[in-house]
Amino acid sequence: MVNGQSGPPFDPLDPLDPLKPMKIKITKPDTTLFEGDAKLVQLPGTGGQFEILNNHAPIISSLAKGSVRVVMEDNSEQSFDIRGGVVKSQQNDLMILVQ
């Protein structure tokens, strides 16, 4: 606690603000499957399943056949079956290109 405050003020322009949700876009060559905010994304990596949370280190990874699970801020979930793809995550922006 500094000067009676529990932490730095929320800055909506700071891409690494812990209160800012991740921006997710899941797209196929012909359509967008999902676009919105999330607190967790579970992905079928070619080396095994992994999760991306808020403020994850930058990553580019190939994806295998499986299911992409998106958990929103209100704990609701959506899943998308994919045949493979690529994910890029940087500063809480995730672009997931799938087949």
Residue, then its C-alpha position, 0 to 999 in steps of 0.5 A: m500500500v502506497n499513500g493509502q492506495s492498494g496499487p497503481p490506477f487502472d489504465p485502459l490504454d496499458p496493454l499489460d494492465p492486469l484488469k484488461p481482458m485479452k482480445i481474441k479473434i478466431t478465424k478461418p479462411d472464409t469466416t470469423l468464428f469468434e471475436g471478443d474478450a476472454k480470460l483464458v484460451q485453451l489450445p491443442g498445440t502440436g506438442g500438447q495442449f496449452e493455455i494462454l492467460n492474461n499477460h502471457a509472454p509473446i508466443i507463436s505456436s502451431l496448432a493440431k487437430g482438436s478443440v479451442r476452448v475460450v473462457m469469458e470473463d463471466n466464466s461462460e465458455q465456447s469451444f471450436d473444433i479445428r483441424g489445425g492452425v496457428v496462434k499468435s499472442q502478444q500484449n493480450d491480443l490473440m489471433i488464432l488462424v484455423q482450418 
